Structure formats: C-alpha cells, structure tokens
C-alpha cells in the first residue's frame, strides 16, 4: 500500500522540487537586485530629507526601501519557499 502511495505521489514531488528550485533561483537573484535598489532608494530618501527638507516624504521612501531590502518582502518569500520545501520533504517521507 505504501509503495502504491509513493508511486502516486511521485509526480507531485517531482513538480514541487522543480518549482522550488526555480523559485529559489528567482528569490536569490531578485534579492540581489532589490538590495541594490534599496540602497539607491535609501540614498534618495536621505537626500530628500536633508536637501529638500521633506522629512515626511523621506520617511515614506525609507519605508519603501526597507520593504524591498533583504529584511522585507524577500525574507517573507524565503520563508514561504522554506515552508513549501518542508511540505515537499514530508510528502517524500511517506
């Protein structure tokens, strides 16, 4: 019975493994690009606050740069990829 279940779940685990590898690559590459963009946005925010005196707009840009930094949305994406990977490993352990 267990062998039959493994045979039936094999295509699902294969598809999940391929999707996870693609998502991990996209997440890694996207995090690198978003880190550079976050640095540029942070510099723009400092320039806005110091040179233009628009503190409120500067803080909005700082918040945006934090969200796209590696500690914002990319961290959430990495967590989600990890959870899907755990689910894939549980399916493989059956």
Rosetta silent file (secondary structure, phi, psi, omega in degrees, C-alpha in Angstrom):
SEQUENCE: XXXXXXXXXXXXXXXXXXXXXXXXXXXXXXXXXXXXXXXXXXXXXXXXXXXXXXXXXXXXXXXXXXXXXXXXXXXXXXXXXXXXXXXXXXXXXX
SCORE:     score description
SCORE:     0.000 S_00000001
   1 L     0.000  -40.775 -179.157    0.000    0.000    0.000 S_00000001
   2 H   -66.918  -38.421  178.171    2.830    2.363    0.878 S_00000001
   3 H   -63.300  -40.939  179.072    4.606    1.669   -2.412 S_00000001
   4 H   -63.020  -40.913  178.404    1.411    2.466   -4.319 S_00000001
   5 H   -65.284  -39.886  177.205    1.081    5.783   -2.467 S_00000001
   6 H   -63.637  -39.713  179.054    4.708    6.639   -3.261 S_00000001
   7 H   -65.914  -39.496  179.192    4.131    5.883   -6.929 S_00000001
   8 H   -70.343  -32.907 -178.059    1.031    8.086   -6.981 S_00000001
   9 H   -88.828   -8.131 -178.276    2.786   10.979   -5.181 S_00000001
  10 H   -58.133  -46.395  179.179    5.995   10.849   -7.254 S_00000001
  11 H   -61.370  -35.720  179.608    4.803   13.278   -9.974 S_00000001
  12 H   -65.705  -45.087 -179.981    3.705   15.766   -7.305 S_00000001
  13 H   -67.366  -35.429  178.342    7.062   15.655   -5.534 S_00000001
  14 H   -64.792  -46.214  178.970    8.912   15.941   -8.838 S_00000001
  15 H   -64.496  -43.500  178.389    6.908   19.010   -9.873 S_00000001
  16 H   -62.250  -38.993  179.377    7.285   20.580   -6.421 S_00000001
  17 H   -64.538  -44.234  178.957   11.051   20.029   -6.484 S_00000001
  18 H   -65.243  -43.624  179.258   11.424   21.694   -9.880 S_00000001
  19 H   -63.141  -40.455  178.839    9.191   24.610   -8.875 S_00000001
  20 H   -63.821  -41.659  178.508   11.165   25.068   -5.641 S_00000001
  21 H   -63.051  -42.103  178.626   14.483   25.168   -7.484 S_00000001
  22 H   -65.339  -44.429 -179.571   13.165   27.789   -9.896 S_00000001
  23 H   -65.551  -37.584  177.640   11.655   29.858   -7.076 S_00000001
  24 H   -64.506  -40.869  177.578   14.871   29.705   -5.037 S_00000001
  25 H   -63.821  -46.252 -179.742   16.869   30.975   -8.024 S_00000001
  26 H   -62.960  -40.578 -179.651   14.400   33.793   -8.679 S_00000001
  27 H   -65.334  -42.319  179.997   14.360   34.711   -4.996 S_00000001
  28 H   -66.239  -45.965 -179.783   18.152   34.798   -4.777 S_00000001
  29 H   -66.940  -41.871  179.186   18.547   36.844   -7.968 S_00000001
  30 H   -65.843  -37.664  178.260   15.666   39.158   -7.038 S_00000001
  31 H   -63.988  -38.700  178.304   17.052   39.748   -3.559 S_00000001
  32 H   -62.999  -47.339 -179.585   20.376   40.806   -5.063 S_00000001
  33 H   -66.966  -41.020 -179.416   18.719   43.290   -7.416 S_00000001
  34 H   -69.273  -27.755  176.384   16.331   44.597   -4.765 S_00000001
  35 H   -65.169  -42.322  177.680   19.231   45.122   -2.340 S_00000001
  36 H   -64.979  -43.172  178.849   20.913   47.446   -4.828 S_00000001
  37 H   -65.159  -36.564  178.032   17.637   49.259   -5.435 S_00000001
  38 H   -64.480  -38.865  177.200   17.046   49.568   -1.670 S_00000001
  39 H   -63.408  -43.756  178.823   20.438   51.215   -1.259 S_00000001
  40 H   -65.396  -39.993  177.862   19.667   53.710   -4.005 S_00000001
  41 H   -66.299  -37.195  178.387   16.233   54.464   -2.531 S_00000001
  42 H   -65.460  -40.757  176.471   17.737   54.975    0.913 S_00000001
  43 H   -63.794  -39.192  176.636   20.252   57.449   -0.532 S_00000001
  44 H   -63.692  -39.820  179.229   17.377   59.223   -2.287 S_00000001
  45 H   -64.911  -42.561  177.608   15.454   59.366    0.997 S_00000001
  46 H   -63.672  -41.468  177.049   18.411   60.897    2.814 S_00000001
  47 H   -62.988  -39.104  178.346   18.809   63.432    0.042 S_00000001
  48 H   -64.984  -41.867 -178.569   15.121   64.262    0.210 S_00000001
  49 H   -72.749  -39.668 -174.761   15.234   64.762    3.969 S_00000001
  50 H   -82.365  -52.028 -172.776   18.493   66.730    4.071 S_00000001
  51 H   -83.353  -37.436 -178.256   18.493   68.830    0.920 S_00000001
  52 H   -94.231  -19.571 -179.821   14.783   69.345    0.282 S_00000001
  53 L    75.890   13.231  178.909   13.617   69.324    3.900 S_00000001
  54 L   -91.471   82.107 -174.443   10.731   66.993    3.089 S_00000001
  55 H   -68.340  -42.381 -178.419   11.011   64.755    6.136 S_00000001
  56 H   -63.302  -43.983  176.981    7.622   63.074    5.745 S_00000001
  57 H   -66.152  -35.415  177.315    8.291   62.144    2.113 S_00000001
  58 H   -62.629  -41.658  178.388   11.764   60.972    3.109 S_00000001
  59 H   -67.054  -33.022  176.073   10.340   58.604    5.702 S_00000001
  60 H   -64.242  -41.469  179.443    7.941   57.184    3.122 S_00000001
  61 H   -68.923  -36.764  177.172   10.869   56.434    0.825 S_00000001
  62 H   -63.259  -41.800  177.541   12.821   54.900    3.737 S_00000001
  63 H   -61.641  -41.984  177.646    9.853   52.625    4.488 S_00000001
  64 H   -64.076  -41.022  179.632    9.723   51.587    0.825 S_00000001
  65 H   -68.717  -30.909  175.676   13.451   50.874    0.789 S_00000001
  66 H   -68.038  -39.436 -179.335   13.075   48.758    3.940 S_00000001
  67 H   -64.489  -34.764 -179.591   10.293   46.712    2.340 S_00000001
  68 H   -94.031   -1.803  176.196   12.409   45.840   -0.686 S_00000001
  69 L   -72.345  170.584 -179.563   15.581   45.290    1.351 S_00000001
  70 L   -62.791  -12.568  179.847   16.585   41.698    2.235 S_00000001
  71 L   -96.240    3.929 -178.892   14.749   42.086    5.564 S_00000001
  72 L  -107.823 -116.578 -176.529   11.370   42.871    3.997 S_00000001
  73 H   -62.959  -39.133  177.587    9.489   41.123    1.234 S_00000001
  74 H   -62.639  -31.376  176.462   12.403   38.871    0.117 S_00000001
  75 H   -67.051  -39.596  176.180   12.621   37.455    3.645 S_00000001
  76 H   -63.365  -40.559  178.199    8.918   36.635    3.507 S_00000001
  77 H   -65.671  -40.050  177.972    9.424   34.946    0.129 S_00000001
  78 H   -64.221  -39.677  178.255   12.334   32.890    1.513 S_00000001
  79 H   -62.887  -43.792 -179.404   10.203   31.810    4.476 S_00000001
  80 H   -65.211  -40.218  176.812    7.398   30.749    2.141 S_00000001
  81 H   -63.257  -39.618  177.721    9.799   28.785   -0.069 S_00000001
  82 H   -62.923  -41.606  178.966   11.141   27.066    3.048 S_00000001
  83 H   -65.217  -40.223  177.787    7.649   26.044    4.161 S_00000001
  84 H   -66.804  -36.365  176.172    6.843   24.631    0.723 S_00000001
  85 H   -64.107  -39.312  176.121   10.166   22.757    0.816 S_00000001
  86 H   -63.413  -41.046  178.419    9.235   21.260    4.195 S_00000001
  87 H   -63.327  -39.435  178.353    5.895   20.155    2.771 S_00000001
  88 H   -64.054  -41.529  178.891    7.726   18.563   -0.175 S_00000001
  89 H   -66.567  -36.662  176.542   10.049   16.680    2.198 S_00000001
  90 H   -64.622  -38.978  178.154    7.077   15.424    4.219 S_00000001
  91 H   -66.114  -40.350  179.567    5.463   14.104    1.045 S_00000001
  92 H   -66.592  -27.991 -177.408    8.751   12.402    0.086 S_00000001
  93 L   -77.210  -10.056 -179.672    8.967   10.797    3.553 S_00000001
  94 L   -66.140    0.000    0.000    5.693    8.921    3.072 S_00000001
